[in-house]
Amino acid sequence: MIPRRYDDKANDLWTTFNVTQENVIRGGLRGMLLDEQGRRVRRVSTRAVNGIDQDIKLNKALWVLSQKMAQLKAIKDAP
């Protein structure tokens, strides 16, 4: 994920979580739509999340994901 602000260029889990959250909620992420053979069909862009229910659901999912990543990192870094 590309940070939207200069101060968000840190390489820790918390900053990565915040950048991901902001990019997903605000939308505007770009990608390519591929067909069954893997050929590019068209460019696509995500839309912003505007509904409160969707916002809460997405934030909960991101939080669970970040907790799992922290656990995996702790296991990897353990002696």
Residue frames relative to the residue before (quaternion, step in Angstrom):
aa qw qx qy qz dx dy dz
M 1.0000 0.0000 0.0000 0.0000 0.00 0.00 0.00
I 0.3270 -0.7337 0.5668 0.1827 3.51 -1.01 0.83
P 0.4049 -0.7210 0.5016 0.2539 3.60 -0.72 1.01
R 0.4340 -0.6940 0.5166 0.2513 3.55 -1.14 0.67
R 0.7603 0.2780 -0.1566 0.5658 3.59 1.23 -0.44
Y 0.6123 -0.5762 0.4050 0.3593 3.57 -1.14 0.66
D 0.6754 0.5245 -0.2962 0.4255 3.61 0.94 -0.88
D 0.6584 0.5158 -0.3044 0.4558 3.60 1.23 -0.30
K 0.4547 0.7064 -0.4372 0.3210 3.60 1.14 0.49
A 0.3894 0.7155 -0.4923 0.3067 3.62 1.22 0.24
N 0.3787 -0.7481 0.5133 0.1833 3.56 -1.20 0.57
D 0.4638 0.6586 -0.4700 0.3609 3.59 0.98 0.77
L 0.6909 -0.5131 0.3234 0.3935 3.56 -1.26 0.44
W 0.6538 0.5281 -0.3247 0.4338 3.60 0.93 -0.86
T 0.6706 0.4806 -0.2992 0.4794 3.61 0.90 -0.87
T 0.6322 0.5227 -0.3294 0.4675 3.58 0.99 -0.81
F 0.6241 0.5344 -0.3267 0.4671 3.57 1.03 -0.80
N 0.6878 0.4888 -0.2843 0.4552 3.59 0.85 -0.97
V 0.6492 0.5025 -0.3190 0.4736 3.61 0.98 -0.81
T 0.6482 0.5125 -0.3132 0.4680 3.58 0.94 -0.88
Q 0.6498 0.5232 -0.3106 0.4556 3.56 0.91 -0.95
E 0.6847 0.4859 -0.2932 0.4573 3.58 0.82 -0.95
N 0.6752 0.4978 -0.3009 0.4537 3.59 0.89 -0.90
V 0.6734 0.4852 -0.3032 0.4681 3.58 0.95 -0.81
I 0.6811 0.4881 -0.2940 0.4599 3.60 0.89 -0.90
R 0.7307 0.4361 -0.2480 0.4630 3.61 0.86 -0.89
G 0.3800 -0.7347 0.4827 0.2879 3.58 1.18 -0.48
G 0.5719 0.6219 -0.4287 0.3200 3.53 -1.33 -0.23
L 0.4429 0.6637 -0.4814 0.3628 3.60 1.25 0.17
R 0.2363 -0.7998 0.5420 0.1034 3.56 -0.85 0.95
G 0.0725 0.7835 -0.6138 0.0643 3.50 -1.20 0.65
M 0.4488 -0.6565 0.5282 0.2976 3.53 -1.33 -0.12
L 0.3229 -0.7029 0.6022 0.1973 3.53 -1.09 0.82
L 0.1592 -0.8074 0.5658 0.0515 3.57 -0.77 1.10
D 0.4104 -0.6771 0.5418 0.2821 3.57 -1.17 0.53
E 0.7698 -0.3787 0.2521 0.4476 3.60 -1.32 -0.08
Q 0.7004 0.4509 -0.2628 0.4869 3.59 1.13 -0.60
G 0.5676 -0.6245 0.3709 0.3877 3.58 1.26 0.06
R 0.4848 0.6527 -0.4455 0.3746 3.58 1.24 0.26
R 0.5289 -0.6307 0.4679 0.3219 3.53 -1.13 0.72
V 0.2178 -0.7795 0.5780 0.1047 3.52 -0.90 0.99
R 0.7637 -0.2361 0.1793 0.5735 3.57 0.85 -0.98
R 0.5262 -0.5999 0.4960 0.3424 3.52 -1.31 0.28
V 0.1028 -0.7879 0.6055 0.0442 3.55 -1.08 0.78
S 0.1417 -0.7713 0.6157 0.0763 3.54 -1.27 0.45
T 0.4421 -0.6989 0.4926 0.2711 3.59 -1.00 0.80
R 0.3824 -0.7029 0.5520 0.2346 3.53 -1.22 0.56
A 0.5812 -0.5830 0.4428 0.3554 3.55 -1.24 0.49
V 0.4213 -0.6581 0.5574 0.2805 3.55 -1.23 0.57
N 0.1107 -0.8322 0.5429 0.0225 3.58 -0.59 1.16
G 0.6592 0.5256 -0.3136 0.4368 3.59 1.10 -0.58
I 0.5354 -0.6406 0.4492 0.3182 3.56 -1.00 0.83
D 0.6526 0.5236 -0.3202 0.4443 3.59 0.92 -0.88
Q 0.6712 0.4836 -0.2941 0.4787 3.58 0.93 -0.88
D 0.6162 0.5526 -0.3334 0.4514 3.57 1.06 -0.77
I 0.6800 0.4827 -0.2865 0.4718 3.58 0.86 -0.97
K 0.6538 0.5189 -0.3074 0.4569 3.57 0.92 -0.92
L 0.6714 0.4951 -0.2870 0.4710 3.57 0.94 -0.89
N 0.6561 0.5059 -0.3122 0.4649 3.60 0.94 -0.83
K 0.6310 0.5167 -0.3348 0.4720 3.61 1.01 -0.73
A 0.6614 0.5046 -0.3071 0.4622 3.57 0.93 -0.88
L 0.6495 0.5057 -0.3159 0.4718 3.60 0.98 -0.80
W 0.6403 0.5216 -0.3282 0.4585 3.60 1.01 -0.77
V 0.6437 0.5066 -0.3231 0.4740 3.61 0.94 -0.84
L 0.6438 0.5245 -0.3138 0.4605 3.57 0.96 -0.86
S 0.6785 0.4823 -0.3021 0.4645 3.60 0.90 -0.87
Q 0.6181 0.5273 -0.3517 0.4650 3.62 1.06 -0.65
K 0.6493 0.5072 -0.3138 0.4719 3.60 0.97 -0.83
M 0.6467 0.5130 -0.3202 0.4649 3.59 0.99 -0.81
A 0.6346 0.5196 -0.3262 0.4700 3.59 1.02 -0.78
Q 0.6421 0.5131 -0.3209 0.4706 3.59 1.02 -0.77
L 0.6585 0.5067 -0.3071 0.4641 3.58 0.92 -0.87
K 0.6510 0.5082 -0.3115 0.4700 3.56 1.00 -0.81
A 0.6390 0.5201 -0.3262 0.4633 3.59 1.01 -0.79
I 0.6443 0.5054 -0.3185 0.4775 3.61 1.01 -0.77
K 0.6625 0.5150 -0.3001 0.4537 3.59 0.94 -0.91
D 0.7329 0.4312 -0.2339 0.4714 3.59 0.97 -0.86
A 0.5084 0.6440 -0.4303 0.3763 3.61 1.25 -0.18
P 0.5307 -0.6548 0.4363 0.3150 3.58 -1.05 0.77
